Amino acid sequence: MLLLGGLSTAQAAEDVTMTLSTETQRFTPGKDYEINVDVTNNLTVKALQGDIVFPKGLTAVKSDVENGYFEVSSRIPHSANSSMDVKAAMINDSTLRFLVLPARGREFMPAGEGTILTFKVHASDALATKSTILLDNARATTTTGDDNISNKLDEVTLLVKNTKFVPELILSINDIDVNVNKPVAVPVLLTNEPAYYGEDIDSLTALQFDVQVPEGASINTDDIVYGNRLQQSHIVAVTKMEGNTYRFMVSSSSLGKIRGNKGELFAFYMTTTNTVPEESVLKVTNQVFSTVHGQRYVSDNADLAPDFDVKVTNHRNIYDLNNDGVVNAMDVQIIHNAYHDTTVDSTKDLNNDGVINAKDVQIEHNAYHAQ
């Protein structure tokens, strides 16, 4: 979720800082949703007002509360003997104005942070794919002893996403366990969830993404295992880019649709060497999805196709002394040679007793014969 806020600072006996904020929302037409208005203030607030401007297709929902629109949090005093009043009114078709004013006992909102107001909205089919709610024209009056300070708060933008048009496309790769110099199959999974009123995303035909492997690891660009979600017309092409990055492209010459809504698309093979740390990550970035209708969904929309890391655990066989992927007579010869060395190589001190001797040779022999 994205957090966006406005910040305004006024000079007086001390700086007055107040921030209004809310969070990115996803809406499905035909449903009601709650939205919180959060306020962070470092001084006591005597009064606060602001306008909430709605995009086309989103309307405020009246409720049974006293002010007609807002549920009030405990941050705003409203006890039986002293309180602050919250008033609300639609000043035009798209703008809801709120007022937080001192009432009985002139008790004020103390410094702090968190939600002060919650209101409901209703989404309709007229709501665009991406639009915004604005928290605008906000003003606050604070008090510091005898000083009264008013400050103008910057406009706050709340990003709205209409799930009628924005599907859930989740590319994933599970954590990977690898052994040095042994290729491991890495499945690529895709979940393309229903987008709106149960309608499946059945028109997805192609996708692209980049994979950055750890230093010392490599991907076999020619060895791909196709899953049954891909049709015969689909091709998975892997291209080595700069550095340790590989680009994967899934396409279809006949615009064949990717079958189903979840599961494995294909698997690629990755090999690590002993230079890859025991714990590292594989980074997936730059995701792009295409449909048979020419619609493209790209990863600059972080909620739709975010970058992600995959944990890579690299296991090293301590008995494979030359890191060729097997324990054989060559490793036995290496330990025999090390037995007579004047310096101790810790990778050949198999029982970690500080010396390389007959015990280490016997351990290596046992490992060899256990293969």
Salt bridges, closest charged atoms under 4 A:
ASP32 OD1 - HIS122 ND1 2.65
ASP51 OD1 - ARG97 NE 2.62
ASP125 OD1 - LYS164 NZ 3.94
GLU168 OE2 - ARG26 NH1 3.77
ASP177 OD1 - HIS315 NE2 3.30
GLU193 OE2 - LYS262 NZ 3.88
ASP210 OD1 - ARG247 NE 2.70
GLU279 OE1 - LYS311 NZ 3.91
ASP303 OD2 - LYS161 NZ 2.69
ASP309 OD2 - LYS283 NZ 3.34
ASP345 OD2 - LYS348 NZ 2.57
